[in-house]
């Protein structure tokens, strides 16, 4: 299923995409009122909702809805850095030290925005883009093995890890430059894990004003998603609804020669094969 959060004249709702339409889950009798509730309820919830959606005809047109971030604000938004070999080479040229272990940082969850919302640069003068496959945690994961990790993934979405490069290195954790308001567009929906047979075989692409900037495949991750979940859950529990951004490939603006940062008026389009596309306009700072 493709699960969305949407807004229309009636307010905010949750739904399942069916063709060009949407089945309003709550109006159709769903026992679950939020996407996070569904993620935490496991396979039984998805089976029940699948039967519900199969029986119902869409009552809403997808094109007439404003799509919101497809999950309510999660407890954690974790992102891995330098997880593609060629992006690691970009980091080398910029003087970023290589780590012996997986390199993780937090994006504060207040940065999360919808799949077609505007990006406000804020005070940064070095605004950048990073297309990533993101995973949504289903059942909580604590000290799980790589073999067991797939059972803890609820679904997948497209993420743009928008980055303020001049603020990113204010602290060694990167968090300041990764967490500006509006710098976490995600969506356009959550594709449930049963529809993605292999998350490590998906093409990733970014266009800026129609120019292809990033083009790689999740097969080329240094640490795959299962290794990421195993590593993180060794230290702390991954809760239902938590987001994991799995890394970006080469082609970011800061890695170009000369660097090419985003500016007001630019349009950034990020795509992950099998999931969908998000598109965001950069606006004048407010």
DOSEKOL-537002 format. One record per residue (C-alpha): residue in one letter; x, z, y; residue number from 1. Coordinates in nm, 2 decimals. Layout:
BEGIN
+-----+--------+--------+--------+-----+
: res :      u :      w :      v :   n :
+-----+--------+--------+--------+-----+
:   A :      X :      Z :      Y : NUM :
...
+-----+--------+--------+--------+-----+
***
This chain:
BEGIN
+-----+--------+--------+--------+-----+
: res :      u :      w :      v :   n :
+-----+--------+--------+--------+-----+
:   X :   0.00 :   0.00 :   0.00 :   1 :
:   X :   0.09 :  -0.04 :   0.36 :   2 :
:   X :  -0.01 :   0.28 :   0.54 :   3 :
:   X :  -0.05 :   0.29 :   0.92 :   4 :
:   X :  -0.14 :   0.52 :   1.20 :   5 :
:   X :  -0.34 :   0.35 :   1.47 :   6 :
:   X :  -0.52 :   0.41 :   1.80 :   7 :
:   X :  -0.84 :   0.24 :   1.92 :   8 :
:   X :  -1.13 :   0.34 :   2.14 :   9 :
:   X :  -1.24 :   0.59 :   1.88 :  10 :
:   X :  -0.91 :   0.77 :   1.89 :  11 :
:   X :  -0.62 :   0.81 :   1.65 :  12 :
:   X :  -0.67 :   0.73 :   1.28 :  13 :
:   X :  -0.49 :   0.65 :   0.96 :  14 :
:   X :  -0.55 :   0.34 :   0.75 :  15 :
:   X :  -0.44 :   0.10 :   0.48 :  16 :
:   X :  -0.37 :  -0.26 :   0.56 :  17 :
:   X :  -0.58 :  -0.51 :   0.36 :  18 :
:   X :  -0.51 :  -0.87 :   0.45 :  19 :
:   X :  -0.57 :  -0.91 :   0.82 :  20 :
:   X :  -0.79 :  -0.60 :   0.82 :  21 :
:   X :  -0.76 :  -0.22 :   0.79 :  22 :
:   X :  -0.95 :   0.02 :   0.58 :  23 :
:   X :  -1.00 :   0.34 :   0.78 :  24 :
:   X :  -0.90 :   0.60 :   0.53 :  25 :
:   X :  -1.07 :   0.90 :   0.68 :  26 :
:   X :  -1.40 :   0.71 :   0.75 :  27 :
:   X :  -1.39 :   0.59 :   0.39 :  28 :
:   X :  -1.38 :   0.94 :   0.25 :  29 :
:   X :  -1.01 :   1.02 :   0.21 :  30 :
:   X :  -0.94 :   1.39 :   0.13 :  31 :
:   X :  -0.62 :   1.36 :   0.33 :  32 :
:   X :  -0.63 :   1.34 :   0.70 :  33 :
:   X :  -0.26 :   1.27 :   0.79 :  34 :
:   X :   0.01 :   1.05 :   0.64 :  35 :
:   X :   0.23 :   1.35 :   0.59 :  36 :
:   X :  -0.04 :   1.51 :   0.38 :  37 :
:   X :  -0.06 :   1.19 :   0.17 :  38 :
:   X :   0.32 :   1.19 :   0.13 :  39 :
:   X :   0.32 :   1.54 :   0.01 :  40 :
:   X :   0.03 :   1.50 :  -0.23 :  41 :
:   X :   0.23 :   1.27 :  -0.46 :  42 :
:   X :   0.14 :   1.00 :  -0.71 :  43 :
:   X :  -0.22 :   1.13 :  -0.77 :  44 :
:   X :  -0.30 :   1.09 :  -0.40 :  45 :
:   X :  -0.17 :   0.73 :  -0.40 :  46 :
:   X :  -0.36 :   0.65 :  -0.71 :  47 :
:   X :  -0.68 :   0.79 :  -0.56 :  48 :
:   X :  -0.63 :   0.61 :  -0.23 :  49 :
:   X :  -0.55 :   0.29 :  -0.41 :  50 :
:   X :  -0.89 :   0.30 :  -0.59 :  51 :
:   X :  -1.06 :   0.38 :  -0.26 :  52 :
:   X :  -0.90 :   0.09 :  -0.07 :  53 :
:   X :  -0.97 :  -0.15 :  -0.36 :  54 :
:   X :  -1.34 :  -0.07 :  -0.34 :  55 :
:   X :  -1.37 :  -0.08 :   0.04 :  56 :
:   X :  -1.38 :  -0.38 :   0.27 :  57 :
:   X :  -1.18 :  -0.35 :   0.59 :  58 :
:   X :  -1.39 :  -0.24 :   0.89 :  59 :
:   X :  -1.11 :  -0.28 :   1.15 :  60 :
:   X :  -0.90 :  -0.58 :   1.25 :  61 :
:   X :  -0.53 :  -0.52 :   1.24 :  62 :
:   X :  -0.46 :  -0.73 :   1.55 :  63 :
:   X :  -0.70 :  -0.52 :   1.76 :  64 :
:   X :  -0.53 :  -0.19 :   1.69 :  65 :
:   X :  -0.24 :  -0.02 :   1.87 :  66 :
:   X :   0.00 :   0.07 :   1.59 :  67 :
:   X :   0.16 :   0.41 :   1.63 :  68 :
:   X :   0.47 :   0.55 :   1.45 :  69 :
:   X :   0.34 :   0.54 :   1.09 :  70 :
:   X :   0.40 :   0.91 :   1.02 :  71 :
:   X :   0.33 :   1.21 :   1.23 :  72 :
:   X :   0.63 :   1.38 :   1.37 :  73 :
:   X :   0.85 :   1.47 :   1.07 :  74 :
:   X :   1.04 :   1.80 :   1.04 :  75 :
:   X :   1.37 :   1.61 :   1.01 :  76 :
:   X :   1.50 :   1.27 :   1.11 :  77 :
:   X :   1.85 :   1.22 :   0.95 :  78 :
:   X :   2.07 :   0.92 :   0.99 :  79 :
:   X :   2.39 :   0.82 :   0.82 :  80 :
:   X :   2.67 :   0.66 :   1.02 :  81 :
:   X :   2.93 :   0.39 :   0.93 :  82 :
:   X :   2.76 :   0.30 :   0.60 :  83 :
:   X :   2.84 :  -0.07 :   0.58 :  84 :
:   X :   3.20 :  -0.19 :   0.54 :  85 :
:   X :   3.20 :  -0.44 :   0.83 :  86 :
:   X :   3.03 :  -0.18 :   1.06 :  87 :
:   X :   3.30 :   0.06 :   0.96 :  88 :
:   X :   3.55 :  -0.20 :   1.08 :  89 :
:   X :   3.37 :  -0.21 :   1.41 :  90 :
:   X :   3.40 :   0.16 :   1.44 :  91 :
:   X :   3.78 :   0.14 :   1.36 :  92 :
:   X :   3.83 :  -0.10 :   1.65 :  93 :
:   X :   3.65 :   0.15 :   1.88 :  94 :
:   X :   3.87 :   0.44 :   1.76 :  95 :
:   X :   3.60 :   0.63 :   1.56 :  96 :
:   X :   3.78 :   0.83 :   1.29 :  97 :
:   X :   3.69 :   0.76 :   0.93 :  98 :
:   X :   3.54 :   1.06 :   0.75 :  99 :
:   X :   3.61 :   1.16 :   0.39 : 100 :
:   X :   3.24 :   1.23 :   0.32 : 101 :
:   X :   2.91 :   1.08 :   0.42 : 102 :
:   X :   2.87 :   1.11 :   0.80 : 103 :
:   X :   2.53 :   1.24 :   0.90 : 104 :
:   X :   2.37 :   1.31 :   1.24 : 105 :
:   X :   2.02 :   1.42 :   1.36 : 106 :
:   X :   1.79 :   1.21 :   1.57 : 107 :
:   X :   1.57 :   1.47 :   1.74 : 108 :
:   X :   1.22 :   1.39 :   1.63 : 109 :
:   X :   1.09 :   1.37 :   1.99 : 110 :
:   X :   1.27 :   1.03 :   2.01 : 111 :
:   X :   1.02 :   0.87 :   1.77 : 112 :
:   X :   0.80 :   0.60 :   1.91 : 113 :
:   X :   0.57 :   0.32 :   1.78 : 114 :
:   X :   0.68 :  -0.01 :   1.64 : 115 :
:   X :   0.59 :  -0.21 :   1.95 : 116 :
:   X :   0.65 :   0.06 :   2.22 : 117 :
:   X :   0.88 :   0.01 :   2.51 : 118 :
:   X :   1.24 :   0.14 :   2.51 : 119 :
:   X :   1.32 :   0.34 :   2.82 : 120 :
:   X :   1.70 :   0.34 :   2.87 : 121 :
:   X :   1.69 :   0.67 :   3.06 : 122 :
:   X :   2.03 :   0.75 :   3.21 : 123 :
:   X :   2.25 :   0.55 :   2.97 : 124 :
:   X :   2.45 :   0.25 :   3.09 : 125 :
:   X :   2.54 :   0.15 :   2.73 : 126 :
:   X :   2.21 :   0.10 :   2.55 : 127 :
:   X :   2.24 :  -0.04 :   2.19 : 128 :
:   X :   2.04 :  -0.13 :   1.89 : 129 :
:   X :   2.08 :  -0.06 :   1.51 : 130 :
:   X :   1.84 :  -0.20 :   1.25 : 131 :
:   X :   1.80 :   0.02 :   0.95 : 132 :
:   X :   1.60 :   0.07 :   0.64 : 133 :
:   X :   1.44 :   0.41 :   0.66 : 134 :
:   X :   1.30 :   0.61 :   0.37 : 135 :
:   X :   1.01 :   0.87 :   0.39 : 136 :
:   X :   1.05 :   1.17 :   0.16 : 137 :
:   X :   0.75 :   1.24 :  -0.06 : 138 :
:   X :   0.78 :   1.55 :  -0.29 : 139 :
:   X :   1.04 :   1.79 :  -0.15 : 140 :
:   X :   1.40 :   1.74 :  -0.28 : 141 :
:   X :   1.64 :   2.02 :  -0.34 : 142 :
:   X :   1.97 :   1.97 :  -0.53 : 143 :
:   X :   1.84 :   1.65 :  -0.70 : 144 :
:   X :   2.07 :   1.41 :  -0.88 : 145 :
:   X :   2.11 :   1.05 :  -0.79 : 146 :
:   X :   1.91 :   0.96 :  -1.11 : 147 :
:   X :   1.62 :   1.18 :  -1.00 : 148 :
:   X :   1.63 :   1.08 :  -0.63 : 149 :
:   X :   1.39 :   0.78 :  -0.65 : 150 :
:   X :   1.11 :   1.01 :  -0.75 : 151 :
:   X :   1.13 :   1.18 :  -0.41 : 152 :
:   X :   1.08 :   0.87 :  -0.20 : 153 :
:   X :   0.73 :   0.82 :  -0.08 : 154 :
:   X :   0.79 :   0.49 :   0.10 : 155 :
:   X :   0.99 :   0.28 :   0.34 : 156 :
:   X :   0.97 :   0.15 :   0.70 : 157 :
:   X :   1.18 :  -0.03 :   0.96 : 158 :
:   X :   1.38 :   0.18 :   1.20 : 159 :
:   X :   1.58 :   0.09 :   1.52 : 160 :
:   X :   1.84 :   0.36 :   1.57 : 161 :
:   X :   1.86 :   0.30 :   1.94 : 162 :
:   X :   2.18 :   0.45 :   2.07 : 163 :
:   X :   2.31 :   0.56 :   2.41 : 164 :
:   X :   2.68 :   0.48 :   2.34 : 165 :
:   X :   2.81 :   0.65 :   2.65 : 166 :
:   X :   2.63 :   0.97 :   2.55 : 167 :
:   X :   2.69 :   0.94 :   2.18 : 168 :
:   X :   3.04 :   1.08 :   2.20 : 169 :
:   X :   2.95 :   1.37 :   2.43 : 170 :
:   X :   2.95 :   1.57 :   2.11 : 171 :
:   X :   3.10 :   1.50 :   1.77 : 172 :
:   X :   2.76 :   1.51 :   1.61 : 173 :
:   X :   2.64 :   1.20 :   1.80 : 174 :
:   X :   2.30 :   1.37 :   1.85 : 175 :
:   X :   2.29 :   1.35 :   2.23 : 176 :
:   X :   2.33 :   0.98 :   2.23 : 177 :
:   X :   2.09 :   0.92 :   1.94 : 178 :
:   X :   1.79 :   1.12 :   2.06 : 179 :
:   X :   1.68 :   1.00 :   2.40 : 180 :
:   X :   1.30 :   0.97 :   2.43 : 181 :
:   X :   1.17 :   0.64 :   2.31 : 182 :
:   X :   1.50 :   0.57 :   2.12 : 183 :
:   X :   1.34 :   0.60 :   1.78 : 184 :
:   X :   1.09 :   0.31 :   1.72 : 185 :
:   X :   0.98 :   0.30 :   1.36 : 186 :
:   X :   0.72 :   0.10 :   1.16 : 187 :
:   X :   0.53 :  -0.11 :   1.16 : 188 :
:   X :   0.38 :   0.07 :   0.86 : 189 :
:   X :   0.50 :   0.26 :   0.56 : 190 :
:   X :   0.53 :   0.05 :   0.25 : 191 :
:   X :   0.48 :   0.28 :  -0.05 : 192 :
:   X :   0.77 :   0.30 :  -0.29 : 193 :
:   X :   0.58 :   0.13 :  -0.57 : 194 :
:   X :   0.59 :  -0.19 :  -0.38 : 195 :
:   X :   0.97 :  -0.20 :  -0.33 : 196 :
:   X :   1.13 :  -0.23 :  -0.67 : 197 :
:   X :   1.48 :  -0.21 :  -0.53 : 198 :
:   X :   1.55 :  -0.08 :  -0.18 : 199 :
:   X :   1.91 :  -0.19 :  -0.23 : 200 :
:   X :   1.83 :  -0.56 :  -0.22 : 201 :
:   X :   1.67 :  -0.61 :   0.12 : 202 :
:   X :   1.78 :  -0.83 :   0.40 : 203 :
:   X :   1.82 :  -0.66 :   0.74 : 204 :
:   X :   1.82 :  -0.86 :   1.07 : 205 :
:   X :   1.81 :  -0.79 :   1.44 : 206 :
:   X :   1.74 :  -1.04 :   1.72 : 207 :
:   X :   1.79 :  -0.98 :   2.09 : 208 :
:   X :   1.60 :  -1.22 :   2.31 : 209 :
:   X :   1.58 :  -1.45 :   2.01 : 210 :
:   X :   1.96 :  -1.44 :   1.93 : 211 :
:   X :   2.04 :  -1.32 :   1.58 : 212 :
:   X :   2.28 :  -1.03 :   1.62 : 213 :
:   X :   2.27 :  -0.85 :   1.28 : 214 :
:   X :   2.22 :  -1.00 :   0.94 : 215 :
:   X :   2.32 :  -0.82 :   0.62 : 216 :
:   X :   2.17 :  -0.67 :   0.30 : 217 :
:   X :   2.11 :  -0.32 :   0.19 : 218 :
:   X :   2.30 :  -0.41 :  -0.13 : 219 :
:   X :   2.61 :  -0.37 :   0.09 : 220 :
:   X :   2.56 :   0.00 :   0.17 : 221 :
:   X :   2.87 :   0.21 :   0.10 : 222 :
:   X :   2.66 :   0.51 :   0.00 : 223 :
:   X :   2.32 :   0.40 :  -0.15 : 224 :
:   X :   2.00 :   0.58 :  -0.08 : 225 :
:   X :   2.01 :   0.77 :  -0.41 : 226 :
:   X :   2.35 :   0.90 :  -0.32 : 227 :
:   X :   2.23 :   0.99 :   0.03 : 228 :
:   X :   1.94 :   1.20 :  -0.11 : 229 :
:   X :   2.16 :   1.37 :  -0.36 : 230 :
:   X :   2.42 :   1.46 :  -0.10 : 231 :
:   X :   2.18 :   1.59 :   0.16 : 232 :
:   X :   1.96 :   1.79 :  -0.08 : 233 :
:   X :   2.27 :   1.97 :  -0.21 : 234 :
:   X :   2.28 :   2.15 :   0.12 : 235 :
:   X :   1.92 :   2.18 :   0.23 : 236 :
:   X :   1.57 :   2.09 :   0.12 : 237 :
:   X :   1.43 :   1.75 :   0.22 : 238 :
:   X :   1.06 :   1.81 :   0.30 : 239 :
:   X :   0.76 :   1.58 :   0.27 : 240 :
:   X :   0.76 :   1.34 :   0.56 : 241 :
:   X :   1.13 :   1.37 :   0.65 : 242 :
:   X :   1.29 :   1.05 :   0.75 : 243 :
:   X :   1.62 :   0.92 :   0.63 : 244 :
:   X :   1.78 :   0.62 :   0.81 : 245 :
:   X :   2.02 :   0.46 :   0.57 : 246 :
:   X :   2.27 :   0.30 :   0.80 : 247 :
:   X :   2.32 :  -0.02 :   1.01 : 248 :
:   X :   2.53 :  -0.32 :   0.94 : 249 :
:   X :   2.78 :  -0.49 :   1.18 : 250 :
:   X :   2.66 :  -0.68 :   1.48 : 251 :
:   X :   2.58 :  -0.40 :   1.72 : 252 :
:   X :   2.63 :  -0.46 :   2.09 : 253 :
:   X :   2.92 :  -0.21 :   2.13 : 254 :
:   X :   3.11 :  -0.40 :   1.86 : 255 :
:   X :   3.09 :  -0.74 :   2.03 : 256 :
:   X :   3.39 :  -0.87 :   2.23 : 257 :
:   X :   3.32 :  -0.81 :   2.51 : 258 :
:   X :   3.05 :  -0.54 :   2.44 : 259 :
:   X :   2.70 :  -0.66 :   2.50 : 260 :
:   X :   2.46 :  -0.38 :   2.58 : 261 :
:   X :   2.08 :  -0.40 :   2.62 : 262 :
:   X :   1.93 :  -0.42 :   2.97 : 263 :
:   X :   1.58 :  -0.41 :   3.12 : 264 :
:   X :   1.39 :  -0.72 :   3.02 : 265 :
:   X :   1.55 :  -0.76 :   2.68 : 266 :
:   X :   1.34 :  -0.78 :   2.37 : 267 :
:   X :   1.48 :  -0.64 :   2.04 : 268 :
:   X :   1.33 :  -0.74 :   1.71 : 269 :
:   X :   1.43 :  -0.56 :   1.39 : 270 :
:   X :   1.33 :  -0.68 :   1.05 : 271 :
:   X :   1.37 :  -0.55 :   0.69 : 272 :
:   X :   1.28 :  -0.79 :   0.41 : 273 :
:   X :   0.97 :  -0.68 :   0.22 : 274 :
:   X :   0.86 :  -0.43 :   0.48 : 275 :
:   X :   0.81 :  -0.60 :   0.81 : 276 :
:   X :   0.92 :  -0.62 :   1.17 : 277 :
:   X :   0.92 :  -0.41 :   1.48 : 278 :
:   X :   0.97 :  -0.54 :   1.83 : 279 :
:   X :   1.04 :  -0.34 :   2.15 : 280 :
:   X :   1.09 :  -0.44 :   2.51 : 281 :
:   X :   1.35 :  -0.26 :   2.72 : 282 :
:   X :   1.20 :  -0.15 :   3.05 : 283 :
:   X :   1.34 :  -0.02 :   3.38 : 284 :
:   X :   1.44 :   0.34 :   3.35 : 285 :
:   X :   1.16 :   0.58 :   3.46 : 286 :
+-----+--------+--------+--------+-----+
***
